[in-house]
Amino acid sequence: MFLWKLSCFMLNLSMNHKLIFILSFVLLVACQKEQQALLSQKNIKIIGAGTTFYSDEDYLRLVELTDTSKIYTIAEFKYSMNNIAQIVSKYKDRAGAFPTLYNVVTNVAYETLNNMHTEYAEMGKAFMNEFGKHYIRNFHSYLLGQPIEKAWLNYYKRVADKKNTILHLGMSGINAHITYDIPFVLDDINAVDSFFDDFKVYTDFIASTYPQVAIELKNQYGVQKADDAFKLFQLGDLIDAVGGEGYTTHLVIDVLRSQSWQRGLDLQKGVKNTQQMNNICFSDFQIRENILQGAEDAKLLY
């Protein structure tokens, strides 16, 4: 009798151990699935306190939208920008500071260029497309953990570090796009001297849309001082009092774009090679970044 009871006890113990093992295995698998890293966590390499990680669905959508091999027209570029802005705003993503403002410019530029019928209208569309793709291509590289051009690498490092305001990030993106990108875009589209008037029309969008940009940054990120920053604060008030509302912003853009235009033609005509121009543009980019950092240190960019 004793042996029979002992045998039953040992059998039950054995069965309980198997049951415990099975339950433990099921729980382990469930935990592993729950803790499995998101695709954005696996692939984004520039990370820090300010990095946003997306759901796999949104991440894959962003990767698709930033694939420039699928963007051939300004309509396709506009579609990508509109959808990128929608996704990053949903997360209040710090990396979305620039695309949020750039999307406003894109919508106005698209409508205007579609109604331009000048001799260089097609070159204007080519410029808009290549200009936009320059930013999008670097965002694509960021998402996939691939090499990023130096000026945009600065932007994404600032995003991750979480030491700069959203307004600072947006203006750093503008700095990269105008100071660093434009000369190489002009070279890419084989710009000619007589394209300059159309080029001015396109880059005027950057200045003319700043009131709308300021509103969008406030709506999406709570930015308070965008309008003041874009017109250089009190200095801009003084200049606008003489030249008219918005004159200061247009003046700043005109100076920057004229410099970038000349550099683009220097590349196109072989006056400077790519490496020389890269060094020149990045040097000026850094100088302007230091100015932005000074403005943030003075608590002006919030």
DASULKA-V741780 format. One record per residue. RES is the residue in one letter. SS is DSSP state (hx for helix, st for strand, lp for the rest). Layout:
# DASULKA-V741780
res	ss
RES	SS
RES	SS
This chain:
# DASULKA-V741780
res	ss
M	lp
F	hx
L	hx
W	hx
K	hx
L	hx
S	hx
C	hx
F	hx
M	hx
L	hx
N	hx
L	hx
S	hx
M	hx
N	hx
H	hx
K	hx
L	hx
I	hx
F	hx
I	hx
L	hx
S	hx
F	hx
V	hx
L	hx
L	hx
V	hx
A	hx
C	hx
Q	hx
K	hx
E	hx
Q	hx
Q	lp
A	lp
L	lp
L	hx
S	hx
Q	hx
K	hx
N	hx
I	lp
K	lp
I	lp
I	lp
G	lp
A	lp
G	lp
T	lp
T	lp
F	lp
Y	lp
S	lp
D	hx
E	hx
D	hx
Y	hx
L	hx
R	hx
L	hx
V	hx
E	hx
L	hx
T	lp
D	lp
T	hx
S	hx
K	hx
I	lp
Y	lp
T	lp
I	hx
A	hx
E	hx
F	hx
K	hx
Y	hx
S	hx
M	hx
N	hx
N	hx
I	hx
A	hx
Q	hx
I	hx
V	hx
S	hx
K	hx
Y	hx
K	lp
D	lp
R	lp
A	lp
G	hx
A	hx
F	hx
P	hx
T	hx
L	hx
Y	hx
N	hx
V	hx
V	hx
T	hx
N	hx
V	hx
A	hx
Y	hx
E	hx
T	hx
L	hx
N	hx
N	lp
M	lp
H	lp
T	lp
E	lp
Y	lp
A	hx
E	hx
M	hx
G	hx
K	hx
A	hx
F	hx
M	hx
N	hx
E	hx
F	hx
G	hx
K	hx
H	hx
Y	hx
I	hx
R	hx
N	hx
F	hx
H	hx
S	hx
Y	hx
L	hx
L	hx
G	lp
Q	lp
P	lp
I	lp
E	lp
K	hx
A	hx
W	hx
L	hx
N	hx
Y	hx
Y	hx
K	hx
R	hx
V	hx
A	hx
D	hx
K	lp
K	lp
N	lp
T	lp
I	hx
L	hx
H	hx
L	hx
G	hx
M	hx
S	hx
G	hx
I	hx
N	hx
A	hx
H	hx
I	hx
T	hx
Y	hx
D	hx
I	hx
P	hx
F	hx
V	hx
L	hx
D	hx
D	hx
I	lp
N	lp
A	lp
V	lp
D	hx
S	hx
F	hx
F	hx
D	hx
D	hx
F	hx
K	hx
V	hx
Y	hx
T	hx
D	hx
F	hx
I	hx
A	hx
S	hx
T	lp
Y	hx
P	hx
Q	hx
V	hx
A	hx
I	hx
E	hx
L	hx
K	hx
N	hx
Q	hx
Y	hx
G	lp
V	lp
Q	lp
K	lp
A	hx
D	hx
D	hx
A	hx
F	hx
K	lp
L	lp
F	hx
Q	hx
L	hx
G	hx
D	hx
L	hx
I	hx
D	hx
A	hx
V	hx
G	hx
G	lp
E	lp
G	lp
Y	hx
T	hx
T	hx
H	hx
L	hx
V	hx
I	hx
D	hx
V	hx
L	hx
R	hx
S	hx
Q	hx
S	hx
W	hx
Q	hx
R	hx
G	hx
L	hx
D	hx
L	hx
Q	hx
K	lp
G	lp
V	lp
K	lp
N	lp
T	hx
Q	hx
Q	hx
M	hx
N	hx
N	hx
I	hx
C	hx
F	hx
S	hx
D	hx
F	hx
Q	hx
I	hx
R	hx
E	hx
N	hx
I	hx
L	hx
Q	hx
G	hx
A	hx
E	hx
D	hx
A	lp
K	lp
L	lp
L	lp
Y	lp
